[in-house]
Amino acid sequence: MYSYKNYNGAGAGDVKGMVVMVMVLMRVAVAVTPEQQQMADRVEQLPGQPAVKFKQYAGYVTVNNTHGRALFYWFFEATTNPHNNPLLLWLNGGPGCSSIGYGQSEELGPFLSQKGKPELKLNKNAWNKAANLLFLESPVGVGFSYTNTSSDIKQLGDNITAADSYNFLVGWFQRFPQYKSHDFYIAGESYAGHYVPQLAEVIVEKNKYMANEDYINLKGIMIGNALLDDETDQKGLIEYAWNHAVISDKLYEELKSNCDFSLKNVSQGCKDAMNKYFAVYKLIDMYSLYVPKCENSNITNTSRPFPDMRYIANYDGWHVRALAGYDPCISDYTETFFNRPDVQKALHANVTKIPYKWTHCSDNITSWGDAPMSMLPTIRTLIAAKQRIWIFSGDTDGRIPVTSTRYTLKKLALNITRDWTPWYTDNKQVGGWTVEYEGLTFVTIRGAGHEVPSFKPRQALQLVNHFLKDERLPSTPY
């Protein structure tokens, strides 16, 4: 699987330039070595980027030659010992939101967005301190990822997203074969509660039949504030809002009396009550209850509906922004940055001249074909396959609150091997609580919103370090 890029950089005498020029001029899959492909994808320097010693790469991997579907990635070597550290793929949700825009630029990547110049700052809690770090914009239509078959955008759903992401990984490992033997993990948040386990399940199944050259060394998954089960997610959504004084007693009782969240289709009374519920979140940030809103945002549409909200037929308030970090306007800076031609050129991005702006969440994805009401069967499959599974939850998130996740895990009905235990940060403070089940670990992060690494970056780095090492978080001050 190869990617094709426009190139306006080094001259004919430059080896890297020659490789890319050949790929562009021929516009066919050419037999170049993995080393040459990596050289073509090497990102030397981004505008406004602080100096770093680790290498970074960005570009496209074609996942469907017939339709011309290609997914955009951005990869960072670990800051130390990349040849021995694990590889971690990060996915954001939506569905239809960019892991480049959120995960890399506002949460856990090496380069965070900021206002003014320079536009990027080095993230001292970046997750490439723990692993080689790979970000993917998936499915097609998200960010810089594209398809040459316009009808593909109308046929998206969980299944095609998992299949294309798997094909991406096969192609990416062909391009970067030095990482094939590394322990591989997948992590993500929000609707990645679908993406991550579904992709992991495909890998587990394919690994049973794959030849050694296409075997993916998957060891585990980690998902945060994750959409996992429609019934319990909705139930927890309402109870969390009432318990945190977001909605009135009257509305709470109205919701309880009108809504049966176990049903695929619910009553008009429930729809009406839910519209009142969401109207409250036009006043505050649903994704982190106690942070300020961005009052002068230039972005009007940066989030997509979750398909689990099947009972909301005509709700027009879905574009509540999933703000990240302590600067509530950070997404404005990110969007401006990735729409700059010099930035796109440095990243080898937007090579087909997509006829719309880069946005955090795609305005072109307006429907979603398939989405199971519960991911619990998939989680059970991964437990049976002996995959390491950690689920974490920031406890100030109102969108997929910790209450929902606790109801979901209770529904999973696993035996508890170590119950509600505090874990501590390096400043001897309680970072949250953990519960260990047979086959799964649950972690809360105290004071974090929907995007945990944005709000509690040090604790998030501690979390991923312990997950990758398969070590318990410290249960006593240290």
N, C-alpha and C positions, 0 to 999 in steps of 0.2 A: 504494500500500500504506500502510495507516494503522494506528496503534496506538490502543488505548483504555485509559484510565487512570482509576482513582478519584482524586478530588481533594478534599482537605480543607484547602487552603491559603488563597490570597488570596481576598478577597471579590469580590462582583459588580462592584464599581467598578474592580477591577484587570483590565487588559487580558488578562494572562496567565491569570488565573483564569477570565475569561469564555470564553476559547478552550477551556480544558480542560473546563469545565463543559458547554459545548455538546457536546463530543465524548463525554462520559460520558452525558449525558441522552439523546442520540439513539441511541447505541450502533450507529451505522451509519457508513459511510465518508462523511465530510462534506468538502465542497470548500473546504478551508482552504488558505491559501498555505503554501509552505515556511517562510517567516519565522514564521508563526503556529505551525506544527508545532515548529519549533526552540524557540520561546518556551515551548511547553508542556513540552518535554523539558529545559529548562535546569535544571541543578542549582545552586541558589544557595549552599548551605552544608551540608556533612555534619556530624553531631555529632562533635565532637572534631577537626575538620579545621583544619589550619593555614591561615592566610590566603594566598591566591595571586592573581596578576593574570590568569592565563589562564582561559578559560571552559571549562566542562564540561557535558556533556549525557548523559542516560540515559533509557532507555525501551524500548519494544517496536516491532518491525516485524513485521507479519503476513506470513508466507511462504506460507501456504496458507489461503485463505478458506473453502474447503469443509470442511476438517477443523478449522479454528480453531487453526492452529499459529502461534505467535509467538515470535520470538527476542529475548532481552534483550541490550542493548548498553550500553556506557559509553564515552564519547568525550571526549578531552581535546585542546584546541587546543595547538599548539606554544607553548612558553614565549616565543618571539620569532618575529616574522614569519610567523604562521600562514597568511597569504594566499599565500605563495610556497613554503612548505616542503612536502615530499611528505607523503602519507598512508600510514600503516602499520597494517595489521590484524594483531593478534596472536591466535593460537589455541593453547590447551593441548590435551592429548591425552586419554589414558585408555584406551579411549574412554569418554567420559562425565564428564570433569573440566572444571572451570570456569576460564576464563581470567580471570574477575573475582577468583576466590579465589587462584589461583596467580599468573598473570602480573601482574595489576594490584597485588594486595595484598601479595605476597611476593617479587616479582622486579624488574620494570622499570617499574611504574606510578608516578605522582606521589605516591600516598599509601600508605605501607607500614604494615602492622599492627604493633602493639607492645603489650606488657603494661602495664596500668595506664592512668592518664589523663594526657594525652589519649591516645585509643586509636589515633590516626593520627599518623605523622610524615612530614615532607616528604622525599622521596627525592632526594638531591642528584645522583644518577646516573640519574634517570628518562629514559626514551627520548623523552618529548615535548620534550626539549632538542634532539632531532635531527629530529623529525617530528611531525605531527599523529597522534595515537595512538588507535586504535580497538580495543576489546576486545569479544568476542562470546561469549556462552554458547550453545554448540551441541554436539549437536543438542537438540531439545526433550526435556524431562526433566532437562536439566542446569541446575543453579542455579535462576534465576528463569524460564527459558524454559519454555513450557508448550504443551500441546495440549488441545483440547476433545474429542478423539477418543482414548479411552484405548487402543485397539488400536494406535495409532501407536507406542507405546513398545515393543511386541513386534516391530515391523517395522523397527527401526532398523538401519543399516549404513552403509558408506562412501558408497554411491550417493545415498541420501536425504539424508545429511549434506551432501554436496557440492551437491546440487540446492537444498536449503533455504538453505544459506549463500550461494549465488549469488542466489537470490531476495531474500534479506536485503540484499545489496549493491545490487541494482537499486532496492529500496525505500528504502534509506538514502540513496543518491545523489539520489533524487527529493526526499527531505526536506532534504538538504544539497547542493543543486546547485552551490554555490560551490566544491566540492572535485572536481567531475567532471573538470576540466582538469588537476588535479594529477597528478604521477607517483604511481602506486599500487603498493604492495608488500605482500606477505603474508609473515609470519614466524610461527614457532612451534617447539614442541619435542615430543619423545617421540612419541606416536601422531599428533601433527600431521605427522610424516613421511608419513602418509597424507593427512590433511586438507589440508595446504597445497598439495602438488603436484596433488592431485585437483581442488581448487577452481580452481587456476591453469589446469589443462587445460580445465575447463568454460568459464572466461572466454575463453581463447584461441579455443576452438571457437565460442562464441557471438558473439564479436566479429566473426567472418567474415560474420555475417548480421544483426547488430543495426543498427538505425537509430542515427544519431548520438546521439540523446538517451539511449540505453541502452548506449552503448559505454563500457567500463571501461578506463581507461588503464593497464593492468597493465604493469609494467616488470621485475619480478623477484620471486624468493622467497628466503628464508633460513630454514633449519631446523637445530635443534640437538639433539644426542643422539637422533637420529631413527630411528624404526622404519622401515626401508626394504626389507629383504629377509630373509625368514624363515630361510633356510638360513644366510646369513653372520651374521645377528644372533645366532642360537643358537650357532654355532661360536665366534664371538668372545666370547660370554658366558662360555663354559666356559674358554676359554684365558686370558681376562683374570683370572678368579677364581684359576686355578692360578698364573699368573705373579705375582699380588699376594698369594700366601700365604693365600688365603681357604679353599681346599679342599685336601684331602690328595692325595698322589700316588696313593693307592689309589682314591679316588673319581674322580679325574681319568681314570685308566686305565679304570675301570668305565664312565664316561660315554663315553669314546672308543670302547670296544668294543661298546657297546649302542645307541648313538644314531647314526642316519643322518639328519641334519637336512634333507637334500634331499627326504625323503619327507613326504607330507602326513599320513600316519598311521604311527606308529612302534610299536615293540614294547613289551610290558609291562615288559621289562627296562629300557628307556630311561625309561619313566614312573617306575619305582621309583628309578632312579638320580637322576633329576631331583628327585624329592621329597626325597631326601637332600641334594641340592645346595641347594635352597631353604630347607631347615631351618637351614642355617648362617646365612642372612640374617635369621633371627629374633633373632640375637644382636647383629648390627651393622646399620647403616643401609646398605642395598644401593645407595641413590641417591647416597651420598657416603661412601666407605669410612672416612674419617678424622675424621668429626664425631661428637659424642656423640648418643645417642638421647634422646628425650623420655621420661622415666621415669614421669611422672604425667599422661599425656595423658587428656583426657576424650573423645577421639574414638576410636571403635572401628572405623570403616570409612570410610576416605578414599581408597581407590584401587581401580580396577577391573582385572579381568584383561585382558591384551592378547590379542586373538584369534589372534595368531601362535603362541601356545603351544598348538598343537593336540594336542601329545603329552601334555599334562597333563590327564588325564581327570577326576580327582576331587581335585585338589590344593586344600587348604583354607587355604593360606597366602598367598592373593593380597592380603590386606589389610595387607601390609607398607606402611607409610606412606611416601609420597614427600615426606619432610621437606625444608624449604627454609630456606636462610639459616643464619646462625650461631647463632640461637636455635632449638633443635630443637623447641620447643613453639609456634612462631609460628602454626601452623595452628589451634591451639586458640583463639587470640585472634581470628583472622580469622573463624572459624565463629561465635563468640559475637557478633561485631560485626554480621555480616550477618543474624542472626536477630532483631535488635532492631527493633521496629516503627517507631521514629523514624528509623532508618537506611533501612529499606525505603520509608518515606514520602518521605524526602528524595530517594531515587533513582527514585521513581515505579515501584517494583518490587513484585512479588507482588500485583498488582492483582486477580487472580482468586482470591486466598486459597488457594494451593496447599496440599493437606492433608498436607504433610510439611515437615520442616525444610530450610532451605538447608544443603547440604553441599558440600564441595570436589568430591566425585565422587559421582554419583548412585547411590543404593541401588536405584532403580527400574529402572535399565537392567541387566537380568540376562542379556540375550542380544544377540548382534550378528550380523546376517544375512549381510553380505558384506564380505570383506576380502581383496584379492588377496595372494598369497604374496610378491609382489615389486612394488615401486614403480619398478623400473628402467625398464620400458617408458615409464612416464609421464615420468620424468626425461629420457629420450631425446627424447620429444616436445617437451618444454619447451626443451631445448637446440636442437632444430631450429627452434623458433619464436623463437630469439634472445632468450629470457628470461635475465636475469641470475640465476645460481644460486650461492649460497654455502651450504655445509654446514659446521657447526661442532660441536666436540665437547669437552666438559669431560672431562679425563683422569682424574678420580677417581670417575667414575660406574661402578657395577657393573651397572646395569640394562640400558642400551644403551651399552656401553663403546666407547671409542675403537678398540679392537681390532676390534669388529664393523664399525664404520664404515669402517675401512681395508680390511677384507676386501670389504665391499660395493662400495667405489669401485674396487677392483681388478677385481671382477667386471664392473663397468660398462665396463672396457676402453677408457678414453679415453686419448689421447696426453697425456703430461705435457709441459708447456711450461716449467715452472719448478718444480724439485723442492724437497724438504724444506728450507725456509728459515726461520730464526728471525724472529719479529716482536717489537717492543719496545714497552713501555709508556712513559708520560711520566716515570717515575722510573728510566729506563735499564735496566730489568729485562726479561728475556725473558718475554713474555706467553704464548708458545706457538710453534707452527710452522705454516707454510702450504705447501700444494702447489697449483699452478695447473695445471689440465687444460684441454684444448680444450673450452670451454663451461661450466666449473665450477671453483669455488675451494673448497678444503678448508682449514679453520682449526682448530687445537687451542688450547684455553685451559688453561694450566698451573694445576693445583690446584683446578679447578672440578668440581663434581659434576653431577648430572643436570640441574639447573636453573641454568644458568650465571650468569644475572644475579643470583641470590641469593648465590652464593659469590664471584664476582669482578665486582662491579657496575661498577667503573671500566673494567675491560677490556671488559666487555660493551657499555658505551656507546661505547667506542672502536671496537669491532667494528662496531656498527650504523652509526655515523657513516661509516666507510670503505665499508661496503657500499652505503649510500644514495648516496654520492658516486662510487661505482665507482672507488675508489682503493685501491691496495695498502696493506696495513699496513706501517709502517716496518720495514725490514730491518736497520737499524743504530741504535744508541742515539742519542737526540736530546735 
